[in-house]
Amino acid sequence: MVKYAEDEKPHSCLQIFDLVYEVMADDQLLTSGHISLPSIPARQTQEIQLLDELPHAGEPGATYYLNLSYRLRRNTSFAPTGFELATAQFVLPIQSSRILVSPRGTLQVSEGATTLKISGNNFTVTLDTVCGQLIDYQKDGQKLLKRGPQFTFWRAPTSNDMEIVTEMKQRQFLHLEHEVVRDFSWQASEQEAVVRVKTMHGTTNSAWHFDCQYEYRILATGDILFKLNGTPDGKLDMTPDMLPRLGVDLRLNPDLAQIRYFGRGPRENYVDSREAGLLGVYTTDVDSLFTNYVVPQANGNHLDTKWASLTDERGQGMLFSNPSGINFSASYYEQRDLDEAKHTIDLKKRDYVVLNLDYQQNALGSFSCGQWQLEKYRTKVTDFELSFRMTGFNQKEVRDTVLAREELVDEFD
């Protein structure tokens, strides 16, 4: 119960709040303020005007949004003045064209017995033509990537999955993934190389699988436009009711530990806990993204991520972006490390950063103590397309916020 003096009792519960508002363009604060909420009787509404007009779209490619915070106007028996009890957020209908960039430069392509090397101005990309994988990306002489995107539908079981772990592992074998390369092809011009890899991705002893096509458009600027298409095939009546995820993981230089991202944060959030995170630009590091559960498990996902940059202490690193938003997480552990560890002390850091970029992550639910997740939040065996841009850069030369607003256009589109 909130305690007030007789002459201070509010006429409605709303009178105990100040409404604090911010209008943002990505990480830039455009305007802010606060108002004291009026007395509004229960079950009634009232319009409140915060701004005379919306701000102009002065930042090309930026996302404009309104943050609302409901904070106590005075001390109460349960919390002090200024304590936040509720939040809300709205993306504003401000249209802002992206920054159009026409890539320029020249590529050199050389094919060896088992590798394809593509080089341009201060960068080199190497692919394994047998395994069909991107195995090296170097920018300005620094090795940034150790292994490129690898499709997966597995994540370490969460505490809410414990009742179905046996089903997932001993009947569906979802943790035992295999990928077979069916075709590797490439073509190149002076300014662009396109590599396509067709694979079959399935599990041990299963009659269903995904037909996958990886596509890498490597531009003379060092940008890689990646796209993965997956189509279920085989005996589809034998597919599981849901999958842990649909996405890719990559391995990056362990020095790329400094992270900035535009997405929902700062705490982890999943499709059935979307309100746990607000859109914004967050600065953190790989260690801080890890949610340290008593029993190690999949963790740290962030929805609606438009871009994420991972850099070293000098500001050199890689940017991954998708204007429509994807799922993002990063840690020093593979999913099997989290799966096999019984306690956090059992976890040993890898000598690389594991970056997860997902088309969809399965909901968490609350089955360890309550209900299973809702049907609409489950990841299904279905067609999907995951795409994003990845590029090496240096924060001292161009900020990640600016780089992420670019739209690459050239004569090949």
Contacts in CASP RR format, 6 or more apart in sequence:
PFRMAT RR
TARGET T0000
AUTHOR 0000-0000-0000
METHOD contacts of the structure
MODEL  1
MVKYAEDEKPHSCLQIFDLVYEVMADDQLLTSGHISLPSIPARQTQEIQL
LDELPHAGEPGATYYLNLSYRLRRNTSFAPTGFELATAQFVLPIQSSRIL
VSPRGTLQVSEGATTLKISGNNFTVTLDTVCGQLIDYQKDGQKLLKRGPQ
FTFWRAPTSNDMEIVTEMKQRQFLHLEHEVVRDFSWQASEQEAVVRVKTM
HGTTNSAWHFDCQYEYRILATGDILFKLNGTPDGKLDMTPDMLPRLGVDL
RLNPDLAQIRYFGRGPRENYVDSREAGLLGVYTTDVDSLFTNYVVPQANG
NHLDTKWASLTDERGQGMLFSNPSGINFSASYYEQRDLDEAKHTIDLKKR
DYVVLNLDYQQNALGSFSCGQWQLEKYRTKVTDFELSFRMTGFNQKEVRD
TVLAREELVDEFD
1 77 0 8 1.000
2 16 0 8 1.000
2 76 0 8 1.000
2 77 0 8 1.000
2 78 0 8 1.000
3 76 0 8 1.000
3 77 0 8 1.000
4 10 0 8 1.000
8 74 0 8 1.000
10 16 0 8 1.000
10 39 0 8 1.000
11 39 0 8 1.000
11 41 0 8 1.000
12 39 0 8 1.000
12 40 0 8 1.000
12 41 0 8 1.000
12 42 0 8 1.000
14 37 0 8 1.000
14 38 0 8 1.000
14 39 0 8 1.000
14 40 0 8 1.000
15 36 0 8 1.000
15 37 0 8 1.000
15 38 0 8 1.000
15 39 0 8 1.000
15 73 0 8 1.000
16 72 0 8 1.000
16 73 0 8 1.000
16 74 0 8 1.000
16 76 0 8 1.000
17 36 0 8 1.000
17 37 0 8 1.000
17 70 0 8 1.000
17 71 0 8 1.000
17 72 0 8 1.000
17 73 0 8 1.000
17 85 0 8 1.000
18 34 0 8 1.000
18 35 0 8 1.000
18 36 0 8 1.000
18 37 0 8 1.000
18 70 0 8 1.000
18 71 0 8 1.000
18 72 0 8 1.000
18 73 0 8 1.000
18 82 0 8 1.000
19 34 0 8 1.000
19 35 0 8 1.000
19 36 0 8 1.000
19 37 0 8 1.000
19 48 0 8 1.000
19 50 0 8 1.000
19 68 0 8 1.000
19 69 0 8 1.000
19 70 0 8 1.000
20 32 0 8 1.000
20 33 0 8 1.000
20 34 0 8 1.000
20 68 0 8 1.000
20 69 0 8 1.000
20 70 0 8 1.000
20 71 0 8 1.000
21 32 0 8 1.000
21 33 0 8 1.000
21 34 0 8 1.000
21 35 0 8 1.000
21 50 0 8 1.000
21 66 0 8 1.000
21 67 0 8 1.000
21 68 0 8 1.000
21 69 0 8 1.000
22 29 0 8 1.000
22 31 0 8 1.000
22 32 0 8 1.000
22 33 0 8 1.000
22 66 0 8 1.000
22 67 0 8 1.000
23 29 0 8 1.000
23 30 0 8 1.000
23 31 0 8 1.000
23 32 0 8 1.000
23 51 0 8 1.000
23 55 0 8 1.000
23 64 0 8 1.000
23 65 0 8 1.000
23 66 0 8 1.000
23 67 0 8 1.000
23 92 0 8 1.000
24 30 0 8 1.000
24 64 0 8 1.000
24 65 0 8 1.000
24 66 0 8 1.000
24 67 0 8 1.000
24 280 0 8 1.000
25 55 0 8 1.000
25 58 0 8 1.000
25 59 0 8 1.000
25 62 0 8 1.000
25 63 0 8 1.000
25 64 0 8 1.000
26 59 0 8 1.000
26 62 0 8 1.000
26 63 0 8 1.000
26 262 0 8 1.000
26 280 0 8 1.000
26 281 0 8 1.000
26 401 0 8 1.000
27 262 0 8 1.000
27 280 0 8 1.000
27 281 0 8 1.000
27 401 0 8 1.000
28 59 0 8 1.000
28 62 0 8 1.000
30 55 0 8 1.000
30 64 0 8 1.000
31 51 0 8 1.000
31 55 0 8 1.000
35 48 0 8 1.000
35 50 0 8 1.000
36 73 0 8 1.000
37 48 0 8 1.000
37 70 0 8 1.000
38 46 0 8 1.000
38 48 0 8 1.000
40 46 0 8 1.000
50 66 0 8 1.000
54 64 0 8 1.000
54 92 0 8 1.000
54 93 0 8 1.000
54 94 0 8 1.000
55 64 0 8 1.000
55 94 0 8 1.000
56 94 0 8 1.000
57 64 0 8 1.000
57 94 0 8 1.000
57 95 0 8 1.000
57 96 0 8 1.000
58 96 0 8 1.000
59 96 0 8 1.000
59 405 0 8 1.000
60 96 0 8 1.000
60 97 0 8 1.000
60 98 0 8 1.000
60 99 0 8 1.000
60 405 0 8 1.000
61 96 0 8 1.000
61 97 0 8 1.000
61 98 0 8 1.000
61 99 0 8 1.000
61 405 0 8 1.000
62 96 0 8 1.000
62 401 0 8 1.000
62 405 0 8 1.000
63 91 0 8 1.000
63 262 0 8 1.000
63 279 0 8 1.000
63 306 0 8 1.000
64 91 0 8 1.000
64 92 0 8 1.000
64 94 0 8 1.000
64 96 0 8 1.000
65 89 0 8 1.000
65 90 0 8 1.000
65 91 0 8 1.000
65 92 0 8 1.000
65 279 0 8 1.000
65 280 0 8 1.000
66 89 0 8 1.000
66 90 0 8 1.000
66 92 0 8 1.000
67 87 0 8 1.000
67 88 0 8 1.000
67 89 0 8 1.000
67 278 0 8 1.000
68 87 0 8 1.000
68 88 0 8 1.000
68 89 0 8 1.000
68 90 0 8 1.000
69 84 0 8 1.000
69 86 0 8 1.000
69 87 0 8 1.000
70 84 0 8 1.000
70 85 0 8 1.000
70 86 0 8 1.000
70 87 0 8 1.000
71 82 0 8 1.000
71 83 0 8 1.000
71 84 0 8 1.000
71 85 0 8 1.000
72 79 0 8 1.000
72 80 0 8 1.000
72 81 0 8 1.000
72 82 0 8 1.000
72 83 0 8 1.000
72 85 0 8 1.000
73 81 0 8 1.000
73 82 0 8 1.000
74 81 0 8 1.000
75 81 0 8 1.000
79 85 0 8 1.000
87 278 0 8 1.000
89 278 0 8 1.000
89 279 0 8 1.000
91 279 0 8 1.000
98 323 0 8 1.000
98 405 0 8 1.000
98 406 0 8 1.000
98 407 0 8 1.000
99 402 0 8 1.000
99 405 0 8 1.000
99 406 0 8 1.000
99 407 0 8 1.000
100 406 0 8 1.000
100 407 0 8 1.000
100 409 0 8 1.000
101 406 0 8 1.000
101 407 0 8 1.000
101 408 0 8 1.000
101 409 0 8 1.000
102 408 0 8 1.000
102 409 0 8 1.000
102 410 0 8 1.000
103 191 0 8 1.000
103 192 0 8 1.000
103 219 0 8 1.000
103 220 0 8 1.000
103 221 0 8 1.000
103 223 0 8 1.000
103 408 0 8 1.000
103 410 0 8 1.000
104 191 0 8 1.000
104 220 0 8 1.000
104 221 0 8 1.000
105 120 0 8 1.000
105 121 0 8 1.000
105 190 0 8 1.000
105 191 0 8 1.000
105 220 0 8 1.000
105 221 0 8 1.000
106 120 0 8 1.000
106 121 0 8 1.000
106 190 0 8 1.000
106 191 0 8 1.000
106 220 0 8 1.000
107 118 0 8 1.000
107 119 0 8 1.000
107 120 0 8 1.000
107 188 0 8 1.000
107 189 0 8 1.000
107 190 0 8 1.000
107 191 0 8 1.000
107 192 0 8 1.000
107 193 0 8 1.000
107 218 0 8 1.000
107 220 0 8 1.000
108 118 0 8 1.000
108 119 0 8 1.000
108 120 0 8 1.000
109 116 0 8 1.000
109 117 0 8 1.000
109 118 0 8 1.000
109 119 0 8 1.000
109 186 0 8 1.000
109 188 0 8 1.000
109 193 0 8 1.000
110 116 0 8 1.000
110 117 0 8 1.000
110 119 0 8 1.000
111 117 0 8 1.000
111 129 0 8 1.000
112 129 0 8 1.000
114 128 0 8 1.000
114 129 0 8 1.000
114 130 0 8 1.000
115 126 0 8 1.000
115 127 0 8 1.000
115 128 0 8 1.000
115 129 0 8 1.000
115 135 0 8 1.000
116 126 0 8 1.000
116 127 0 8 1.000
116 129 0 8 1.000
116 186 0 8 1.000
116 195 0 8 1.000
117 124 0 8 1.000
117 125 0 8 1.000
117 126 0 8 1.000
118 124 0 8 1.000
118 125 0 8 1.000
118 126 0 8 1.000
118 127 0 8 1.000
118 188 0 8 1.000
118 193 0 8 1.000
118 218 0 8 1.000
119 125 0 8 1.000
120 220 0 8 1.000
120 222 0 8 1.000
121 220 0 8 1.000
121 221 0 8 1.000
121 222 0 8 1.000
122 139 0 8 1.000
122 140 0 8 1.000
122 141 0 8 1.000
123 137 0 8 1.000
123 138 0 8 1.000
123 139 0 8 1.000
123 140 0 8 1.000
123 222 0 8 1.000
123 392 0 8 1.000
124 136 0 8 1.000
124 137 0 8 1.000
124 138 0 8 1.000
125 134 0 8 1.000
125 136 0 8 1.000
125 137 0 8 1.000
125 216 0 8 1.000
125 218 0 8 1.000
125 222 0 8 1.000
125 224 0 8 1.000
126 134 0 8 1.000
126 135 0 8 1.000
126 136 0 8 1.000
126 137 0 8 1.000
127 133 0 8 1.000
127 134 0 8 1.000
127 135 0 8 1.000
127 195 0 8 1.000
127 216 0 8 1.000
128 134 0 8 1.000
128 135 0 8 1.000
129 184 0 8 1.000
130 181 0 8 1.000
130 184 0 8 1.000
131 181 0 8 1.000
132 181 0 8 1.000
132 184 0 8 1.000
132 197 0 8 1.000
132 199 0 8 1.000
132 214 0 8 1.000
133 147 0 8 1.000
133 148 0 8 1.000
133 150 0 8 1.000
133 197 0 8 1.000
134 145 0 8 1.000
134 147 0 8 1.000
134 148 0 8 1.000
134 149 0 8 1.000
134 216 0 8 1.000
134 224 0 8 1.000
135 146 0 8 1.000
135 147 0 8 1.000
135 148 0 8 1.000
136 143 0 8 1.000
136 145 0 8 1.000
136 146 0 8 1.000
137 143 0 8 1.000
137 144 0 8 1.000
137 145 0 8 1.000
137 148 0 8 1.000
137 224 0 8 1.000
137 318 0 8 1.000
137 390 0 8 1.000
137 392 0 8 1.000
138 144 0 8 1.000
139 222 0 8 1.000
139 316 0 8 1.000
139 317 0 8 1.000
139 318 0 8 1.000
139 392 0 8 1.000
139 393 0 8 1.000
140 316 0 8 1.000
140 394 0 8 1.000
142 253 0 8 1.000
142 316 0 8 1.000
142 317 0 8 1.000
143 253 0 8 1.000
144 252 0 8 1.000
144 253 0 8 1.000
144 256 0 8 1.000
144 316 0 8 1.000
144 317 0 8 1.000
144 318 0 8 1.000
144 392 0 8 1.000
145 250 0 8 1.000
145 251 0 8 1.000
145 252 0 8 1.000
145 253 0 8 1.000
145 318 0 8 1.000
146 251 0 8 1.000
146 252 0 8 1.000
146 253 0 8 1.000
146 352 0 8 1.000
147 250 0 8 1.000
147 251 0 8 1.000
148 248 0 8 1.000
148 250 0 8 1.000
148 251 0 8 1.000
149 214 0 8 1.000
149 226 0 8 1.000
149 228 0 8 1.000
149 248 0 8 1.000
149 249 0 8 1.000
149 250 0 8 1.000
149 357 0 8 1.000
150 179 0 8 1.000
150 248 0 8 1.000
150 249 0 8 1.000
150 250 0 8 1.000
151 179 0 8 1.000
151 199 0 8 1.000
151 201 0 8 1.000
151 210 0 8 1.000
151 212 0 8 1.000
151 214 0 8 1.000
151 228 0 8 1.000
151 230 0 8 1.000
151 247 0 8 1.000
151 248 0 8 1.000
152 177 0 8 1.000
152 245 0 8 1.000
152 247 0 8 1.000
152 248 0 8 1.000
152 249 0 8 1.000
152 335 0 8 1.000
153 174 0 8 1.000
153 177 0 8 1.000
153 210 0 8 1.000
153 243 0 8 1.000
153 244 0 8 1.000
153 245 0 8 1.000
153 246 0 8 1.000
153 247 0 8 1.000
153 379 0 8 1.000
154 174 0 8 1.000
154 175 0 8 1.000
154 177 0 8 1.000
154 244 0 8 1.000
154 245 0 8 1.000
154 335 0 8 1.000
155 244 0 8 1.000
155 245 0 8 1.000
155 298 0 8 1.000
155 335 0 8 1.000
155 361 0 8 1.000
155 362 0 8 1.000
156 296 0 8 1.000
156 297 0 8 1.000
156 298 0 8 1.000
156 335 0 8 1.000
156 336 0 8 1.000
156 337 0 8 1.000
156 338 0 8 1.000
156 339 0 8 1.000
157 165 0 8 1.000
157 168 0 8 1.000
157 244 0 8 1.000
157 297 0 8 1.000
157 298 0 8 1.000
157 339 0 8 1.000
158 297 0 8 1.000
158 298 0 8 1.000
158 299 0 8 1.000
158 364 0 8 1.000
159 293 0 8 1.000
159 295 0 8 1.000
159 297 0 8 1.000
159 368 0 8 1.000
160 364 0 8 1.000
160 365 0 8 1.000
160 366 0 8 1.000
160 367 0 8 1.000
160 368 0 8 1.000
160 373 0 8 1.000
161 168 0 8 1.000
161 244 0 8 1.000
161 367 0 8 1.000
162 367 0 8 1.000
162 368 0 8 1.000
163 367 0 8 1.000
167 240 0 8 1.000
168 174 0 8 1.000
168 175 0 8 1.000
168 240 0 8 1.000
168 244 0 8 1.000
169 175 0 8 1.000
172 203 0 8 1.000
172 206 0 8 1.000
172 240 0 8 1.000
173 203 0 8 1.000
173 204 0 8 1.000
173 205 0 8 1.000
173 206 0 8 1.000
174 203 0 8 1.000
174 240 0 8 1.000
174 243 0 8 1.000
174 244 0 8 1.000
175 336 0 8 1.000
175 339 0 8 1.000
176 203 0 8 1.000
176 204 0 8 1.000
177 201 0 8 1.000
177 202 0 8 1.000
177 203 0 8 1.000
178 201 0 8 1.000
178 202 0 8 1.000
178 203 0 8 1.000
178 204 0 8 1.000
179 199 0 8 1.000
179 200 0 8 1.000
179 201 0 8 1.000
179 202 0 8 1.000
179 212 0 8 1.000
180 199 0 8 1.000
180 200 0 8 1.000
180 201 0 8 1.000
181 197 0 8 1.000
181 198 0 8 1.000
181 199 0 8 1.000
182 198 0 8 1.000
182 199 0 8 1.000
182 200 0 8 1.000
183 196 0 8 1.000
183 197 0 8 1.000
183 198 0 8 1.000
184 195 0 8 1.000
184 196 0 8 1.000
184 197 0 8 1.000
184 198 0 8 1.000
185 195 0 8 1.000
185 196 0 8 1.000
186 193 0 8 1.000
186 194 0 8 1.000
186 195 0 8 1.000
186 196 0 8 1.000
187 193 0 8 1.000
187 194 0 8 1.000
188 194 0 8 1.000
189 412 0 8 1.000
190 220 0 8 1.000
191 219 0 8 1.000
191 220 0 8 1.000
191 410 0 8 1.000
191 412 0 8 1.000
192 217 0 8 1.000
192 218 0 8 1.000
192 219 0 8 1.000
192 220 0 8 1.000
192 410 0 8 1.000
192 412 0 8 1.000
193 216 0 8 1.000
193 217 0 8 1.000
193 218 0 8 1.000
194 215 0 8 1.000
194 216 0 8 1.000
194 217 0 8 1.000
194 218 0 8 1.000
195 214 0 8 1.000
195 215 0 8 1.000
195 216 0 8 1.000
195 218 0 8 1.000
196 213 0 8 1.000
196 214 0 8 1.000
196 215 0 8 1.000
196 216 0 8 1.000
197 213 0 8 1.000
197 214 0 8 1.000
197 215 0 8 1.000
198 211 0 8 1.000
198 212 0 8 1.000
198 213 0 8 1.000
198 214 0 8 1.000
199 211 0 8 1.000
199 212 0 8 1.000
199 213 0 8 1.000
199 214 0 8 1.000
200 209 0 8 1.000
200 210 0 8 1.000
200 211 0 8 1.000
200 212 0 8 1.000
201 209 0 8 1.000
201 210 0 8 1.000
201 212 0 8 1.000
202 208 0 8 1.000
202 209 0 8 1.000
202 210 0 8 1.000
203 209 0 8 1.000
206 238 0 8 1.000
207 234 0 8 1.000
207 235 0 8 1.000
207 238 0 8 1.000
208 232 0 8 1.000
208 233 0 8 1.000
208 234 0 8 1.000
208 235 0 8 1.000
208 236 0 8 1.000
208 238 0 8 1.000
208 239 0 8 1.000
208 381 0 8 1.000
209 232 0 8 1.000
209 233 0 8 1.000
209 234 0 8 1.000
210 230 0 8 1.000
210 231 0 8 1.000
210 232 0 8 1.000
210 233 0 8 1.000
211 230 0 8 1.000
211 231 0 8 1.000
211 232 0 8 1.000
211 233 0 8 1.000
212 228 0 8 1.000
212 229 0 8 1.000
212 230 0 8 1.000
212 231 0 8 1.000
213 228 0 8 1.000
213 229 0 8 1.000
213 230 0 8 1.000
214 226 0 8 1.000
214 227 0 8 1.000
214 228 0 8 1.000
215 226 0 8 1.000
215 227 0 8 1.000
215 228 0 8 1.000
215 229 0 8 1.000
216 224 0 8 1.000
216 225 0 8 1.000
216 226 0 8 1.000
217 224 0 8 1.000
217 225 0 8 1.000
217 226 0 8 1.000
217 227 0 8 1.000
217 412 0 8 1.000
218 224 0 8 1.000
219 225 0 8 1.000
219 408 0 8 1.000
219 410 0 8 1.000
221 391 0 8 1.000
221 408 0 8 1.000
222 391 0 8 1.000
222 392 0 8 1.000
223 389 0 8 1.000
223 390 0 8 1.000
223 391 0 8 1.000
223 408 0 8 1.000
224 389 0 8 1.000
224 390 0 8 1.000
224 391 0 8 1.000
225 387 0 8 1.000
225 389 0 8 1.000
225 408 0 8 1.000
226 387 0 8 1.000
226 388 0 8 1.000
226 389 0 8 1.000
226 390 0 8 1.000
227 385 0 8 1.000
227 386 0 8 1.000
227 387 0 8 1.000
228 247 0 8 1.000
228 248 0 8 1.000
228 385 0 8 1.000
228 386 0 8 1.000
228 387 0 8 1.000
229 383 0 8 1.000
229 384 0 8 1.000
229 385 0 8 1.000
230 383 0 8 1.000
230 384 0 8 1.000
230 385 0 8 1.000
231 383 0 8 1.000
232 239 0 8 1.000
232 381 0 8 1.000
232 382 0 8 1.000
232 383 0 8 1.000
236 381 0 8 1.000
239 381 0 8 1.000
240 381 0 8 1.000
241 378 0 8 1.000
241 380 0 8 1.000
242 362 0 8 1.000
242 378 0 8 1.000
242 379 0 8 1.000
242 380 0 8 1.000
243 362 0 8 1.000
243 379 0 8 1.000
243 380 0 8 1.000
243 381 0 8 1.000
244 298 0 8 1.000
244 361 0 8 1.000
244 362 0 8 1.000
244 379 0 8 1.000
245 327 0 8 1.000
245 358 0 8 1.000
245 360 0 8 1.000
245 361 0 8 1.000
245 362 0 8 1.000
245 379 0 8 1.000
246 358 0 8 1.000
246 359 0 8 1.000
246 360 0 8 1.000
246 379 0 8 1.000
246 384 0 8 1.000
246 386 0 8 1.000
247 327 0 8 1.000
247 356 0 8 1.000
247 357 0 8 1.000
247 358 0 8 1.000
247 359 0 8 1.000
247 360 0 8 1.000
247 386 0 8 1.000
248 356 0 8 1.000
248 357 0 8 1.000
248 358 0 8 1.000
248 386 0 8 1.000
249 334 0 8 1.000
249 335 0 8 1.000
249 354 0 8 1.000
249 355 0 8 1.000
249 356 0 8 1.000
249 357 0 8 1.000
250 354 0 8 1.000
250 355 0 8 1.000
250 357 0 8 1.000
251 350 0 8 1.000
251 352 0 8 1.000
251 353 0 8 1.000
251 354 0 8 1.000
251 355 0 8 1.000
252 310 0 8 1.000
252 318 0 8 1.000
252 352 0 8 1.000
252 353 0 8 1.000
252 355 0 8 1.000
253 312 0 8 1.000
253 317 0 8 1.000
253 352 0 8 1.000
253 353 0 8 1.000
254 332 0 8 1.000
254 350 0 8 1.000
254 351 0 8 1.000
254 352 0 8 1.000
254 353 0 8 1.000
255 312 0 8 1.000
255 313 0 8 1.000
256 310 0 8 1.000
256 311 0 8 1.000
256 312 0 8 1.000
256 317 0 8 1.000
256 318 0 8 1.000
256 353 0 8 1.000
257 285 0 8 1.000
257 286 0 8 1.000
257 287 0 8 1.000
257 310 0 8 1.000
257 312 0 8 1.000
257 353 0 8 1.000
258 285 0 8 1.000
258 310 0 8 1.000
258 311 0 8 1.000
258 312 0 8 1.000
258 313 0 8 1.000
258 315 0 8 1.000
259 283 0 8 1.000
259 284 0 8 1.000
259 285 0 8 1.000
259 286 0 8 1.000
259 289 0 8 1.000
259 308 0 8 1.000
259 309 0 8 1.000
259 310 0 8 1.000
259 311 0 8 1.000
259 330 0 8 1.000
260 281 0 8 1.000
260 282 0 8 1.000
260 283 0 8 1.000
260 284 0 8 1.000
260 308 0 8 1.000
260 309 0 8 1.000
260 311 0 8 1.000
260 400 0 8 1.000
261 281 0 8 1.000
261 282 0 8 1.000
261 284 0 8 1.000
261 302 0 8 1.000
261 305 0 8 1.000
261 307 0 8 1.000
261 308 0 8 1.000
261 309 0 8 1.000
261 328 0 8 1.000
262 279 0 8 1.000
262 280 0 8 1.000
262 281 0 8 1.000
262 282 0 8 1.000
262 305 0 8 1.000
262 306 0 8 1.000
262 307 0 8 1.000
262 308 0 8 1.000
262 401 0 8 1.000
262 404 0 8 1.000
263 279 0 8 1.000
263 280 0 8 1.000
263 281 0 8 1.000
263 282 0 8 1.000
263 302 0 8 1.000
263 303 0 8 1.000
263 304 0 8 1.000
263 305 0 8 1.000
263 306 0 8 1.000
263 325 0 8 1.000
263 328 0 8 1.000
264 274 0 8 1.000
264 276 0 8 1.000
264 277 0 8 1.000
264 278 0 8 1.000
264 279 0 8 1.000
264 280 0 8 1.000
264 302 0 8 1.000
264 303 0 8 1.000
264 304 0 8 1.000
264 305 0 8 1.000
265 276 0 8 1.000
265 277 0 8 1.000
265 278 0 8 1.000
265 279 0 8 1.000
265 280 0 8 1.000
265 282 0 8 1.000
265 302 0 8 1.000
266 277 0 8 1.000
266 282 0 8 1.000
266 284 0 8 1.000
267 276 0 8 1.000
267 277 0 8 1.000
267 291 0 8 1.000
268 276 0 8 1.000
268 291 0 8 1.000
268 299 0 8 1.000
268 300 0 8 1.000
268 301 0 8 1.000
268 302 0 8 1.000
268 329 0 8 1.000
269 276 0 8 1.000
269 277 0 8 1.000
269 301 0 8 1.000
269 302 0 8 1.000
269 303 0 8 1.000
270 301 0 8 1.000
270 303 0 8 1.000
270 361 0 8 1.000
270 362 0 8 1.000
270 363 0 8 1.000
270 364 0 8 1.000
271 303 0 8 1.000
271 360 0 8 1.000
271 361 0 8 1.000
271 362 0 8 1.000
271 363 0 8 1.000
271 377 0 8 1.000
272 363 0 8 1.000
272 364 0 8 1.000
272 365 0 8 1.000
272 373 0 8 1.000
272 374 0 8 1.000
272 377 0 8 1.000
273 364 0 8 1.000
274 303 0 8 1.000
277 303 0 8 1.000
279 304 0 8 1.000
281 401 0 8 1.000
286 310 0 8 1.000
286 330 0 8 1.000
286 331 0 8 1.000
286 332 0 8 1.000
286 353 0 8 1.000
287 332 0 8 1.000
289 300 0 8 1.000
289 329 0 8 1.000
289 330 0 8 1.000
289 331 0 8 1.000
290 299 0 8 1.000
290 300 0 8 1.000
290 331 0 8 1.000
290 332 0 8 1.000
290 333 0 8 1.000
291 299 0 8 1.000
291 300 0 8 1.000
292 344 0 8 1.000
293 299 0 8 1.000
293 344 0 8 1.000
294 343 0 8 1.000
294 344 0 8 1.000
295 342 0 8 1.000
295 343 0 8 1.000
296 333 0 8 1.000
296 337 0 8 1.000
296 338 0 8 1.000
296 339 0 8 1.000
296 341 0 8 1.000
296 342 0 8 1.000
296 343 0 8 1.000
296 344 0 8 1.000
296 346 0 8 1.000
296 347 0 8 1.000
297 338 0 8 1.000
298 335 0 8 1.000
298 338 0 8 1.000
299 329 0 8 1.000
299 331 0 8 1.000
299 338 0 8 1.000
300 329 0 8 1.000
300 331 0 8 1.000
301 327 0 8 1.000
301 328 0 8 1.000
301 329 0 8 1.000
301 356 0 8 1.000
301 358 0 8 1.000
301 361 0 8 1.000
302 327 0 8 1.000
302 328 0 8 1.000
302 329 0 8 1.000
303 327 0 8 1.000
304 325 0 8 1.000
305 322 0 8 1.000
305 325 0 8 1.000
305 326 0 8 1.000
305 327 0 8 1.000
305 328 0 8 1.000
306 321 0 8 1.000
306 322 0 8 1.000
306 323 0 8 1.000
306 324 0 8 1.000
306 325 0 8 1.000
306 404 0 8 1.000
307 319 0 8 1.000
307 320 0 8 1.000
307 321 0 8 1.000
307 322 0 8 1.000
307 400 0 8 1.000
307 404 0 8 1.000
308 319 0 8 1.000
308 320 0 8 1.000
308 321 0 8 1.000
308 328 0 8 1.000
308 330 0 8 1.000
308 355 0 8 1.000
309 317 0 8 1.000
309 318 0 8 1.000
309 319 0 8 1.000
309 320 0 8 1.000
309 393 0 8 1.000
309 395 0 8 1.000
309 400 0 8 1.000
309 403 0 8 1.000
309 404 0 8 1.000
310 317 0 8 1.000
310 318 0 8 1.000
310 320 0 8 1.000
310 330 0 8 1.000
310 353 0 8 1.000
310 355 0 8 1.000
311 317 0 8 1.000
311 318 0 8 1.000
311 394 0 8 1.000
311 395 0 8 1.000
314 394 0 8 1.000
314 396 0 8 1.000
315 394 0 8 1.000
315 395 0 8 1.000
315 396 0 8 1.000
316 392 0 8 1.000
316 393 0 8 1.000
316 394 0 8 1.000
316 395 0 8 1.000
317 392 0 8 1.000
317 393 0 8 1.000
317 394 0 8 1.000
318 390 0 8 1.000
318 391 0 8 1.000
318 392 0 8 1.000
318 393 0 8 1.000
319 389 0 8 1.000
319 390 0 8 1.000
319 391 0 8 1.000
319 392 0 8 1.000
319 393 0 8 1.000
319 400 0 8 1.000
319 403 0 8 1.000
319 404 0 8 1.000
320 328 0 8 1.000
320 355 0 8 1.000
320 357 0 8 1.000
320 388 0 8 1.000
320 389 0 8 1.000
320 390 0 8 1.000
321 388 0 8 1.000
321 389 0 8 1.000
321 390 0 8 1.000
321 403 0 8 1.000
321 404 0 8 1.000
322 387 0 8 1.000
322 388 0 8 1.000
322 389 0 8 1.000
326 357 0 8 1.000
326 358 0 8 1.000
326 359 0 8 1.000
326 386 0 8 1.000
326 388 0 8 1.000
327 356 0 8 1.000
327 357 0 8 1.000
327 358 0 8 1.000
327 359 0 8 1.000
327 360 0 8 1.000
327 361 0 8 1.000
328 355 0 8 1.000
328 356 0 8 1.000
328 357 0 8 1.000
328 358 0 8 1.000
329 355 0 8 1.000
329 356 0 8 1.000
330 353 0 8 1.000
330 354 0 8 1.000
330 355 0 8 1.000
330 356 0 8 1.000
331 353 0 8 1.000
331 354 0 8 1.000
332 349 0 8 1.000
332 350 0 8 1.000
332 352 0 8 1.000
332 353 0 8 1.000
332 354 0 8 1.000
333 347 0 8 1.000
333 349 0 8 1.000
333 350 0 8 1.000
333 354 0 8 1.000
334 350 0 8 1.000
334 354 0 8 1.000
337 347 0 8 1.000
337 348 0 8 1.000
337 350 0 8 1.000
338 347 0 8 1.000
340 346 0 8 1.000
341 347 0 8 1.000
357 386 0 8 1.000
357 388 0 8 1.000
358 386 0 8 1.000
359 384 0 8 1.000
359 385 0 8 1.000
359 386 0 8 1.000
360 379 0 8 1.000
360 384 0 8 1.000
361 379 0 8 1.000
362 373 0 8 1.000
362 377 0 8 1.000
362 378 0 8 1.000
362 379 0 8 1.000
363 373 0 8 1.000
363 374 0 8 1.000
363 377 0 8 1.000
363 378 0 8 1.000
363 379 0 8 1.000
364 373 0 8 1.000
365 371 0 8 1.000
365 372 0 8 1.000
365 373 0 8 1.000
365 377 0 8 1.000
367 373 0 8 1.000
389 408 0 8 1.000
391 403 0 8 1.000
393 400 0 8 1.000
393 403 0 8 1.000
END
